[in-house]
Amino acid sequence: MSRYIVTDLTRFSTPKEVCTAVIDMATGQCLRPMPYLLNKRVQELNIHPGAILDGDIRLKDDAKNPHIEDASHENLRYVKPASKNQFKVILERTLSNSVATGFGIQFADGQKHIPVGQQATCSIITIKIPQSALQIHEDKFKPGKIRASLTDSTGHSFRYLSITDRGFFDYAKKHQEDGKLSELQKFIQSQKEVYLRIGVGRRFKSEDRDGYWLQVNGIYTFPDFLDEIRSY
């Protein structure tokens, strides 16, 4: 039995299930418990980013690239919340210099997916960016949708990525509806450090592009965080 820190709690368009990812505290390995956990089970286990769990999570032999982190799970049990330092250490331990180096893919300008058939290093990475390099805004092409745009350490920009971080999305949506989304942006810019968990979804074909689309799985700020979103 091992111990893990939850790094990702991501939403689907249907609220019945959520996707989680954890880091093995001993090995630093990223794992994605499959099948997806039901919302009821997430509540029972008190799963949130920064939660420490113990149990048995093991990589699946039939995991397909890029989702090489897919893993079976059993005997999961909530232990306690991680300290701020523990959570930050885990993020640092999994850090990639850029989106391209993390996934092992060279992205063209405007490219936001890993094409089918192209081998990636993984399906979830951590990057660190300046607070000014992240913008949370409404999608000008799809009014009502909230997106994230970012620039990584190499200067490569990724525009209008889906935000699948469940806690952050719910908070942002609430403040979009009451006209205060700019206050969330001000909070982010007031922080010293911003870490992002960038993942790819399951295969999706859009017009002439077929592949695995980038999404923002987690947005973590230090030294402060918003109590309404999470605790660590």
Backbone bond lengths (Angstrom), bond angles and torsions (degrees), N, CA, C in turn:
res aa  C-N    CA-C-N  psi(-1)  N-CA   C-N-CA  omega(-1)  CA-C   N-CA-C  phi
1 M - - - 1.462 - - 1.524 109.30 -
2 S 1.334 116.37 134.22 1.465 121.54 -176.40 1.523 110.51 -118.77
3 R 1.332 114.65 171.22 1.464 120.52 175.95 1.521 109.66 -114.78
4 Y 1.323 114.02 144.64 1.459 120.70 -174.15 1.532 109.71 -137.03
5 I 1.334 115.24 151.63 1.463 120.85 170.64 1.524 108.16 -110.57
6 V 1.317 116.53 129.54 1.459 121.53 178.06 1.529 109.06 -73.54
7 T 1.325 116.18 124.31 1.461 120.89 179.87 1.523 112.86 -110.75
8 D 1.325 117.05 -20.07 1.462 120.55 -176.76 1.527 109.55 -137.89
9 L 1.312 115.75 132.86 1.466 122.34 171.46 1.522 105.15 -136.28
10 T 1.326 115.21 100.03 1.456 119.51 -168.52 1.512 112.26 -114.74
11 R 1.305 113.89 149.51 1.453 122.96 -172.93 1.523 111.50 -93.89
12 F 1.333 114.61 154.98 1.453 122.58 168.29 1.520 107.95 -113.14
13 S 1.325 116.32 167.93 1.464 119.55 178.15 1.527 111.17 -65.53
14 T 1.342 115.76 -28.75 1.461 120.19 173.23 1.522 108.20 -100.45
15 P 1.333 118.95 133.49 1.459 121.52 -169.81 1.528 115.81 -81.31
16 K 1.312 119.17 1.41 1.456 121.12 -174.13 1.525 112.84 -66.40
17 E 1.345 116.76 -38.28 1.458 122.21 -176.61 1.519 110.78 -121.51
18 V 1.323 115.83 160.31 1.456 122.16 171.08 1.526 108.13 -134.38
19 C 1.314 114.84 156.88 1.460 121.05 176.12 1.531 107.83 -104.49
20 T 1.308 115.51 135.98 1.461 120.33 178.61 1.522 109.74 -122.91
21 A 1.302 116.00 155.26 1.467 121.94 169.87 1.520 107.04 -137.93
22 V 1.320 114.66 145.70 1.458 121.12 -177.94 1.525 109.21 -133.21
23 I 1.325 114.99 160.34 1.465 121.63 173.29 1.524 108.02 -115.69
24 D 1.314 116.27 127.31 1.460 121.45 174.83 1.529 108.01 -66.39
25 M 1.325 116.70 120.45 1.464 120.88 -174.03 1.529 112.57 -66.79
26 A 1.313 117.49 -23.34 1.466 120.66 -179.42 1.523 112.10 -86.46
27 T 1.331 116.57 -41.39 1.470 120.23 -172.23 1.523 113.85 -103.95
28 G 1.338 117.76 -20.01 1.459 120.51 -175.71 1.517 113.47 79.95
29 Q 1.330 117.20 8.26 1.464 121.42 -178.58 1.520 111.04 -78.60
30 C 1.329 115.66 136.61 1.464 121.21 176.53 1.524 109.30 -88.65
31 L 1.332 116.20 137.12 1.461 122.51 -177.94 1.522 109.48 -137.67
32 R 1.329 115.34 144.28 1.461 120.65 178.64 1.531 108.33 -118.67
33 P 1.334 118.41 102.77 1.471 119.94 -179.07 1.529 112.08 -58.80
34 M 1.317 114.53 127.95 1.463 122.43 178.39 1.523 108.97 -130.22
35 P 1.331 121.71 144.50 1.465 124.02 0.23 1.527 111.54 -67.59
36 Y 1.330 115.65 166.62 1.458 120.05 179.85 1.523 110.89 -56.89
37 L 1.325 114.90 147.08 1.455 119.87 179.56 1.530 110.82 -80.94
38 L 1.312 116.21 142.16 1.452 120.91 173.94 1.526 109.43 -74.41
39 N 1.325 115.59 151.43 1.464 120.13 179.28 1.523 111.84 -54.68
40 K 1.316 115.90 -39.62 1.467 120.10 -179.74 1.528 110.71 -60.03
41 R 1.333 116.17 -42.75 1.456 120.67 179.94 1.522 111.38 -67.45
42 V 1.321 116.88 -37.84 1.470 121.32 177.23 1.520 110.30 -60.20
43 Q 1.322 116.14 -42.17 1.468 120.34 178.70 1.521 111.34 -67.04
44 E 1.342 116.87 -41.28 1.462 120.62 179.45 1.525 111.67 -61.50
45 L 1.334 116.31 -38.37 1.468 121.35 -177.90 1.528 113.14 -87.22
46 N 1.349 116.33 -3.68 1.464 121.02 -177.78 1.527 110.99 56.87
47 I 1.334 115.28 41.23 1.465 119.98 -178.12 1.524 110.22 -77.41
48 H 1.308 115.93 127.68 1.452 124.15 175.97 1.523 107.08 -155.85
49 P 1.327 119.13 159.09 1.459 119.69 176.64 1.529 110.13 -56.57
50 G 1.320 115.89 127.60 1.454 121.05 -177.01 1.514 113.98 98.22
51 A 1.342 117.40 -6.84 1.460 119.92 176.84 1.529 109.69 -72.44
52 I 1.324 116.33 139.92 1.452 121.41 173.81 1.529 108.05 -99.10
53 L 1.333 115.45 126.33 1.457 122.31 179.24 1.527 109.18 -118.37
54 D 1.309 116.10 156.31 1.460 118.10 164.31 1.521 108.41 -125.32
55 G 1.327 115.70 162.74 1.456 121.02 -176.43 1.511 109.82 152.09
56 D 1.322 114.94 -163.40 1.459 121.88 -179.52 1.526 109.29 -119.79
57 I 1.312 116.59 109.78 1.461 122.81 177.71 1.521 106.76 -123.84
58 R 1.330 115.84 120.05 1.465 120.26 -173.73 1.522 110.83 -131.38
59 L 1.328 115.50 137.02 1.455 120.85 179.89 1.527 110.79 -56.50
60 K 1.338 115.29 141.21 1.458 120.69 176.80 1.530 110.18 -80.58
61 D 1.302 116.46 139.19 1.462 120.74 177.98 1.522 112.02 -66.24
62 D 1.339 116.51 -26.83 1.457 120.25 -175.83 1.526 113.02 -102.17
63 A 1.342 117.66 19.13 1.461 120.70 178.51 1.526 109.66 -61.92
64 K 1.331 116.41 134.87 1.462 122.04 -176.60 1.522 110.88 -104.01
65 N 1.322 115.81 139.42 1.459 121.23 175.36 1.524 109.81 -62.32
66 P 1.329 120.37 137.08 1.466 125.79 7.93 1.536 114.35 -89.13
67 H 1.338 117.30 -2.49 1.469 119.79 -173.05 1.535 111.04 -84.13
68 I 1.314 114.40 59.23 1.468 120.41 -175.98 1.522 112.63 -73.85
69 E 1.336 117.60 -8.84 1.465 121.16 -179.43 1.533 113.01 -86.29
70 D 1.324 118.28 -6.78 1.469 121.19 -178.52 1.531 110.22 -55.06
71 A 1.334 116.00 131.35 1.470 120.42 -172.61 1.521 111.21 -145.94
72 S 1.307 115.55 149.22 1.458 121.04 172.44 1.531 108.87 -77.18
73 H 1.339 116.98 162.28 1.465 118.98 179.97 1.521 110.00 -150.22
74 E 1.318 114.57 148.58 1.460 121.01 174.04 1.517 108.71 -159.13
75 N 1.336 114.33 158.41 1.470 122.14 176.95 1.526 113.29 58.64
76 L 1.317 117.03 33.87 1.464 119.29 178.94 1.531 110.08 -70.25
77 R 1.331 114.70 139.42 1.465 120.32 -178.58 1.523 109.16 -147.11
78 Y 1.328 115.20 134.98 1.467 120.13 176.82 1.522 109.34 -74.09
79 V 1.340 116.15 134.63 1.462 121.18 179.73 1.524 110.76 -105.29
80 K 1.339 116.13 -58.77 1.462 120.91 -177.69 1.526 108.17 -176.07
81 P 1.329 117.54 168.93 1.464 118.75 174.36 1.527 110.22 -77.91
82 A 1.317 116.73 145.02 1.459 120.25 173.83 1.522 108.95 -71.77
83 S 1.310 115.87 152.58 1.463 119.58 171.96 1.524 108.74 -73.48
84 K 1.309 115.95 162.90 1.462 120.11 178.28 1.528 110.20 -56.93
85 N 1.328 116.70 -41.94 1.456 120.25 -179.19 1.523 111.86 -66.91
86 Q 1.341 117.43 -41.35 1.469 120.51 178.55 1.525 110.92 -60.19
87 F 1.314 115.94 -43.28 1.460 119.59 -178.24 1.523 110.98 -67.34
88 K 1.310 116.54 -41.53 1.464 120.23 179.47 1.522 111.09 -65.42
89 V 1.334 117.34 -39.29 1.465 121.28 177.95 1.528 110.72 -61.07
90 I 1.336 117.01 -41.04 1.463 120.58 178.10 1.527 110.97 -63.92
91 L 1.326 117.06 -42.40 1.460 119.75 178.13 1.524 110.86 -63.18
92 E 1.321 116.75 -42.68 1.467 120.85 178.33 1.527 110.96 -63.46
93 R 1.305 115.68 -37.17 1.469 120.78 -177.58 1.525 111.81 -65.67
94 T 1.320 116.69 -27.28 1.467 121.10 -177.34 1.530 112.01 -103.42
95 L 1.323 118.27 13.38 1.463 123.16 -170.26 1.528 112.87 -71.70
96 S 1.326 115.40 136.64 1.467 122.98 171.01 1.518 108.64 -111.22
97 N 1.329 116.22 150.78 1.464 120.12 -177.87 1.522 112.55 -69.43
98 S 1.325 116.15 -29.07 1.464 120.23 -178.53 1.517 108.90 -158.67
99 V 1.315 116.16 172.25 1.466 120.58 177.68 1.529 109.72 -64.20
100 A 1.319 116.89 -42.93 1.464 120.87 -178.15 1.518 112.12 -63.80
101 T 1.332 117.52 -46.48 1.466 119.37 -178.75 1.519 110.97 -68.78
102 G 1.324 117.15 -33.81 1.451 120.28 179.89 1.521 112.61 -63.42
103 F 1.326 116.09 -46.33 1.467 120.36 -178.53 1.530 112.83 -89.04
104 G 1.345 116.57 -12.51 1.461 119.30 -176.30 1.514 111.99 69.59
105 I 1.325 116.42 30.59 1.461 122.93 -177.44 1.528 108.78 -129.79
106 Q 1.311 116.98 134.78 1.456 120.67 172.95 1.524 109.00 -89.55
107 F 1.330 115.89 115.40 1.457 121.09 -177.63 1.525 110.17 -93.81
108 A 1.324 116.64 130.04 1.455 121.03 173.80 1.523 109.40 -73.79
109 D 1.315 116.75 163.20 1.461 120.23 176.77 1.531 109.24 -57.60
110 G 1.309 115.61 127.00 1.452 120.84 178.57 1.520 114.24 86.26
111 Q 1.323 117.49 -8.20 1.466 120.22 179.89 1.517 110.11 -77.63
112 K 1.333 116.18 130.51 1.464 120.96 -177.33 1.523 111.81 -129.20
113 H 1.328 116.86 23.94 1.459 119.50 -178.75 1.523 110.40 -147.15
114 I 1.318 115.41 158.81 1.458 122.49 170.82 1.526 106.23 -98.10
115 P 1.322 118.33 115.41 1.470 120.30 -176.34 1.531 112.43 -63.19
116 V 1.313 116.47 146.41 1.452 121.84 175.27 1.531 108.94 -57.01
117 G 1.321 115.58 134.72 1.457 120.35 179.18 1.507 114.34 94.40
118 Q 1.338 117.61 -14.77 1.458 120.75 177.91 1.526 108.98 -92.42
119 Q 1.316 117.04 124.70 1.451 121.75 -175.87 1.528 110.93 -77.95
120 A 1.319 116.20 127.51 1.462 121.96 177.89 1.523 109.58 -107.25
121 T 1.311 116.11 161.05 1.459 121.15 178.32 1.519 111.06 -71.31
122 C 1.339 116.53 -33.02 1.466 122.04 -174.47 1.516 108.49 -168.82
123 S 1.326 116.69 -174.85 1.466 119.61 178.48 1.528 113.11 -122.18
124 I 1.333 117.76 -0.22 1.473 121.43 177.44 1.518 108.13 -142.78
125 I 1.333 116.19 133.13 1.464 120.91 177.76 1.525 110.12 -135.03
126 T 1.314 115.52 167.84 1.467 122.36 171.91 1.517 108.05 -119.08
127 I 1.322 117.43 133.31 1.457 121.55 171.49 1.524 109.17 -129.29
128 K 1.303 115.45 158.48 1.460 121.94 176.38 1.519 107.70 -119.55
129 I 1.334 116.35 131.47 1.459 120.40 -178.36 1.531 110.13 -134.56
130 P 1.337 117.80 158.15 1.465 119.69 172.83 1.525 110.01 -62.10
131 Q 1.314 116.03 148.87 1.467 119.08 -178.40 1.526 111.93 -60.40
132 S 1.328 116.90 -27.54 1.469 120.40 179.93 1.528 112.60 -76.29
133 A 1.348 116.72 -9.58 1.469 120.71 -176.40 1.523 112.60 -92.47
134 L 1.329 117.39 6.23 1.457 121.89 179.03 1.525 109.73 -123.05
135 Q 1.308 116.19 127.05 1.467 121.09 176.04 1.525 109.76 -123.33
136 I 1.317 115.02 132.02 1.452 122.13 174.92 1.525 106.66 -107.37
137 H 1.321 117.32 120.99 1.462 119.02 -172.76 1.520 111.18 -154.04
138 E 1.304 114.63 168.17 1.458 120.23 176.02 1.518 109.36 -76.28
139 D 1.312 116.65 144.52 1.460 122.42 177.16 1.523 108.71 -74.58
140 K 1.328 115.57 114.78 1.464 118.42 -177.00 1.518 111.71 -69.42
141 F 1.332 117.02 -18.57 1.456 120.50 178.81 1.534 112.08 -88.09
142 K 1.337 115.46 -23.41 1.465 120.69 -179.31 1.523 108.38 -134.54
143 P 1.316 118.00 82.72 1.472 121.54 -178.13 1.523 111.64 -51.87
144 G 1.334 114.96 136.32 1.457 120.85 -179.30 1.509 112.99 99.45
145 K 1.351 117.57 -19.74 1.454 122.12 178.05 1.527 110.04 -89.87
146 I 1.329 115.94 138.08 1.464 121.10 177.64 1.519 108.94 -101.73
147 R 1.319 117.05 132.78 1.452 122.22 -178.00 1.537 110.62 -128.28
148 A 1.324 114.42 167.27 1.464 121.09 174.27 1.520 108.73 -121.26
149 S 1.303 116.29 138.10 1.460 122.52 172.49 1.519 107.38 -122.20
150 L 1.328 116.37 139.50 1.459 119.54 -175.43 1.516 111.20 -146.67
151 T 1.321 114.41 159.76 1.458 122.47 173.85 1.507 107.83 -127.98
152 D 1.346 117.18 124.74 1.458 119.14 -176.79 1.525 111.33 -86.04
153 S 1.334 117.13 -174.03 1.460 121.74 -172.04 1.525 113.21 -67.37
154 T 1.332 118.04 -18.23 1.460 121.01 178.15 1.525 112.13 -89.25
155 G 1.330 116.60 -3.43 1.453 120.43 -177.77 1.513 114.23 89.23
156 H 1.348 116.35 5.18 1.472 119.90 178.87 1.533 108.99 -81.34
157 S 1.315 115.48 128.78 1.468 120.92 -178.09 1.523 111.44 -101.60
158 F 1.312 114.57 142.59 1.459 122.54 175.07 1.526 106.76 -126.25
159 R 1.312 115.79 117.04 1.456 121.13 -172.99 1.518 111.91 -105.19
160 Y 1.315 115.23 145.11 1.463 123.44 172.23 1.528 112.78 55.63
161 L 1.323 116.09 52.00 1.460 120.55 174.41 1.529 109.70 -85.18
162 S 1.323 116.03 145.89 1.463 120.20 175.53 1.517 110.02 -66.60
163 I 1.333 116.78 141.38 1.459 122.30 173.93 1.521 107.20 -99.18
164 T 1.329 115.95 111.61 1.465 119.78 -179.82 1.522 112.06 -106.45
165 D 1.319 118.04 -2.71 1.467 122.59 173.04 1.531 107.18 -60.22
166 R 1.324 117.20 109.02 1.465 120.42 -169.71 1.518 112.73 -61.22
167 G 1.329 117.28 -50.23 1.457 120.06 -178.44 1.515 112.40 -63.01
168 F 1.327 116.15 -44.54 1.462 120.47 -178.70 1.523 110.65 -66.30
169 F 1.337 117.02 -43.01 1.468 120.45 -178.94 1.524 110.74 -61.51
170 D 1.333 116.86 -46.34 1.464 119.95 -178.83 1.518 110.86 -60.82
171 Y 1.333 116.47 -40.53 1.460 120.84 -179.92 1.533 110.30 -66.33
172 A 1.345 115.76 -45.88 1.460 120.04 -178.83 1.530 111.13 -63.93
173 K 1.331 116.37 -40.48 1.465 120.26 -179.53 1.521 110.77 -63.42
174 K 1.316 116.06 -40.72 1.464 120.73 178.22 1.521 110.78 -59.93
175 H 1.335 116.42 -43.51 1.464 119.45 -176.89 1.525 112.18 -80.20
176 Q 1.322 117.00 -21.36 1.462 118.86 171.33 1.518 108.99 -66.15
177 E 1.312 115.47 -42.61 1.475 120.24 -176.88 1.514 112.25 -68.50
178 D 1.352 117.70 -29.51 1.467 118.13 177.96 1.532 112.33 -98.61
179 G 1.361 116.14 12.14 1.454 120.99 174.15 1.514 115.07 75.99
180 K 1.329 117.98 20.87 1.463 120.50 -175.13 1.531 112.98 -120.26
181 L 1.338 116.49 26.74 1.458 119.95 179.92 1.521 111.72 -61.26
182 S 1.325 117.14 -29.93 1.469 120.99 179.96 1.524 111.66 -63.94
183 E 1.338 117.54 -27.14 1.458 120.31 178.94 1.528 111.05 -68.07
184 L 1.326 116.36 -33.33 1.462 120.39 176.09 1.524 109.90 -66.16
185 Q 1.325 116.28 -41.97 1.472 120.26 177.91 1.533 110.74 -62.82
186 K 1.318 116.96 -39.97 1.466 120.44 178.55 1.524 111.21 -63.91
187 F 1.337 116.44 -38.49 1.459 119.86 178.42 1.524 110.45 -62.21
188 I 1.326 116.84 -46.76 1.465 120.69 179.81 1.522 110.36 -58.62
189 Q 1.303 116.84 -43.81 1.459 120.58 -177.64 1.521 112.89 -71.24
190 S 1.330 116.65 -15.30 1.472 119.96 177.88 1.525 112.45 -84.20
191 Q 1.344 117.38 -8.88 1.456 121.44 -176.64 1.527 111.88 -88.86
192 K 1.322 116.24 156.96 1.462 120.82 -178.55 1.530 112.18 -83.73
193 E 1.343 116.64 -32.21 1.456 119.68 -175.32 1.525 110.58 -138.30
194 V 1.327 115.09 140.07 1.461 121.49 177.65 1.530 108.56 -130.51
195 Y 1.320 115.52 124.22 1.463 122.46 176.00 1.524 108.43 -113.45
196 L 1.321 115.99 139.25 1.458 121.11 178.20 1.515 109.65 -122.14
197 R 1.326 115.17 138.66 1.451 121.00 168.64 1.533 105.82 -99.96
198 I 1.316 115.67 115.62 1.458 121.70 -179.38 1.519 108.40 -107.46
199 G 1.325 116.43 126.45 1.450 120.81 179.90 1.515 110.98 -126.62
200 V 1.327 115.50 178.86 1.457 119.99 172.31 1.525 108.36 -125.83
201 G 1.318 115.30 143.25 1.457 120.55 178.91 1.520 111.47 -79.18
202 R 1.303 115.55 -175.53 1.458 121.01 175.65 1.537 108.86 -73.93
203 R 1.296 115.52 166.49 1.460 121.37 -173.68 1.528 111.80 -55.11
204 F 1.332 114.64 134.14 1.462 120.68 -179.95 1.519 109.09 -147.01
205 K 1.308 116.84 134.76 1.460 121.46 179.28 1.513 109.68 -106.21
206 S 1.326 115.31 128.09 1.460 121.49 179.48 1.520 108.45 -129.91
207 E 1.315 115.75 110.24 1.467 121.78 -177.87 1.536 109.23 53.59
208 D 1.328 118.14 -113.79 1.459 120.58 -176.60 1.522 112.69 -98.86
209 R 1.327 117.48 11.08 1.468 120.95 -179.11 1.524 109.49 -117.11
210 D 1.313 114.74 130.15 1.458 121.50 -175.64 1.519 108.04 -131.57
211 G 1.329 116.32 119.73 1.454 117.29 -178.84 1.513 113.52 171.40
212 Y 1.315 114.65 -149.40 1.458 123.57 -173.03 1.528 107.47 -118.98
213 W 1.323 116.66 116.59 1.461 121.34 -167.05 1.520 111.72 -93.94
214 L 1.330 114.03 138.41 1.460 120.91 179.56 1.519 111.15 -65.34
215 Q 1.329 115.46 144.29 1.462 121.38 176.47 1.527 108.61 -149.27
216 V 1.314 115.62 156.63 1.464 120.56 -179.92 1.521 108.26 -95.02
217 N 1.328 115.59 103.89 1.464 121.79 -176.06 1.521 113.56 -79.69
218 G 1.324 117.27 -29.55 1.455 120.01 -175.85 1.516 111.10 -153.99
219 I 1.330 116.88 138.14 1.465 123.21 176.85 1.515 106.84 -125.50
220 Y 1.342 116.48 114.92 1.466 121.31 -173.13 1.520 110.02 -127.12
221 T 1.324 115.76 127.46 1.459 121.49 -176.50 1.523 111.01 -116.67
222 F 1.330 115.12 146.95 1.464 122.15 177.60 1.525 108.36 -137.67
223 P 1.316 120.02 143.26 1.466 125.33 11.96 1.532 115.19 -85.10
224 D 1.337 117.72 -10.11 1.463 119.65 -174.45 1.525 111.00 -112.15
225 F 1.308 115.45 159.88 1.453 122.46 172.77 1.522 107.79 -141.25
226 L 1.321 115.64 164.84 1.458 120.54 179.75 1.517 109.53 -89.82
227 D 1.326 116.38 121.48 1.461 122.01 -177.01 1.526 112.31 -57.84
228 E 1.337 117.26 -30.58 1.456 120.47 -178.31 1.533 112.33 -70.57
229 I 1.335 116.79 -17.22 1.468 120.25 -176.36 1.520 110.56 -96.10
230 R 1.346 117.52 -47.15 1.471 119.63 -173.41 1.515 111.07 -166.66
231 S 1.314 114.91 178.60 1.458 120.53 174.96 1.522 108.90 -142.10
232 Y 1.333 115.88 136.06 1.460 122.09 172.81 1.506 108.57 -160.09
